[in-house]
Amino acid sequence: MVVVHRLPSLPTDEPRAHHIGNPPSGFRNPWPSFDEAHGGVLDILKVRFARHRPAFVPVPERSELVPVRKIDFAQLKGKGGPAPGLKVTWFGHASFLVQTATASADEVEEGARRRGVNILCDPVFSDRTSPVHWAGPKRYTPTPCSLDELLESVEIDLVLISHNHYDHADAHTLTAIWARRKPHVHFLAGLHNARWLISACGIDPSCITELDWWDRVEVEVEAEAEAVGAEAHAGNEAGTTTPTPAKVQITCTPTQHFSSRSIFDRNHDLWCSYAIQDRDHERGGSEGVPGKKVYFAGDTAYRSIPSAGLSHEEEDERPTCPAFKQIGERLGPFDLALLPIGLCEPRQFMSNVHANSWDSIRIHHDIRSKKSIGMHWGTVRGGLSAQYEDVRTPPRHWRQAAEEAGLSWGEEIGLMDVGQTLVLA
């Protein structure tokens, strides 16, 4: 059973600057870092179909693309070896499974819960990120497992949705998760997103919580009583123990982006990122070990670049989004950040909504992340990126940007294979 408790929102200087109207009819990016001069339908058509547009950039052979590993479900279930810490598994693009730390063998003997909270972030398992399954951006890197295999092996407790774009909010995937896990799964999303989660996915409104920027919730997952060996629990005649609920705290945080599922609802639904903290392992009085913290950026930009060909020094003179320093000051430091690095070309057109590698290095510093992994690349691409961005470019630029910033590759900045699980001990 999943129980969501609302906590007091974090105070802000301008708490409703991103709202359009009161109550809000829509939302906006309230910072000088967002330039809305580009990005309309006519701009898209001009860039996409202009006479002098670049030639189509083919997807190279699989050997040149991001490696895909077979999912280690035993590791996800916490079986074998020492008790793991918080785990993060990449399914491609912006889809991640975040699992808060499991109990150690000693803690289990003392009656602690066996597993942590299983959280899916922006899950997309469809072949196309589109309103229809016969057209639209197509996946060129397979998922490391099927959705059925994942749901068969892992009890999903919580789904975080950063915004309503089809490459982050796949109705087919969300419907399948709900059908398999209802009513034992809860969905978190920005304001106004419940409407399509209900209409397109059939999710019960009681299992959806909408959040504004800086809203916080604590989520408890109450496990069923678990049979254990009588010898491991001397004095417990029934041979059972009721594990304590696993807890995680989620804060909805700002990003510079936009929303739309059609041409008629642009910016109607709020977009966001999430700060995730494992509350279960704040052991307090005994060890004083704080819970691990993960930042999931979803989709975001950092600044707006008005023309192509600017140097990094010239780009650094542009206004940057102040939200990330606020996130770092209020919620950092983070043990891990998942930051976008791809689908960001052409730069003068995409920069106000999509960060590139150099932008995300700045975000890494602003949010005070100890380690950041590049995402939003290597999986799917739309019409614009098919003409302007080689799919091998984002990881190369990510490493180049890290080295230019003096960050240690593999320690402070890195990449994951699709299907890889990273453990934060």
LINJOZI-V354728 format. One line per field, one symbol per residue. phi: phi as a letter, one per 30 degrees, with the letter a starting at -180 (. if undefined). psi: psi as a letter, one per 30 degrees, with the letter a starting at -180 (. if undefined). Layout:
phi->???
psi->???
This chain:
phi->.ccccdcedddbdbdbdddcibddcabbccbddcccdbkdddddddddbddcdddecddddedccedccddcdddddiciidddddcbbccjhccbccbdddddedddddjdddbcccbcchdbcddbcadbccajecdccdddadddddddcbddcbbccdacdddbbcddddddddddcdccbbccadeiddeddddcciddedcbbdbceidbbcccccddecdbddddbejcddibbcddddbbcccdbdbcaablcadcbeidcdcabbccbdddcdeiedciddddbbccdibacbaccdbdidddddddddecddddddddddbddcdabcbdbbhbcdedccddbbdcdddddddedddiddbbcdbiaibbbcddddccbddddedddddddddddicddjccbabbddjdccccd
psi->kkkkkklklkkleifgffkjljlkfalljglffjjgflfleeeeeeeegleglllkjlkalefflkkklkkifeeefgkkalklakkkkkglcgkljkjlklkleeeefggllelakjkkkhkjflfkilflgfllkkkfkllflleeeefffkjkekkkjelgkfgfijeeeeeeeeeefkggkkkkllkffeefeeeffgkkffgkkkklkgkklkkkjjllkkklkeffikfjefglkjkkkkkkkkkkllljbllkflffgkgekklllkkkkjffhifcedfgjlkkkkkjfckllflkjfllgkleeeefflklkfeeeeeeeefllkfkkjkkflhgkkefeffffkkaeeefeeeeeefhkekkkkahlgellaeeffffjkffeeeeeeeeeeeffgkjkfeekalllkfkkkkj.
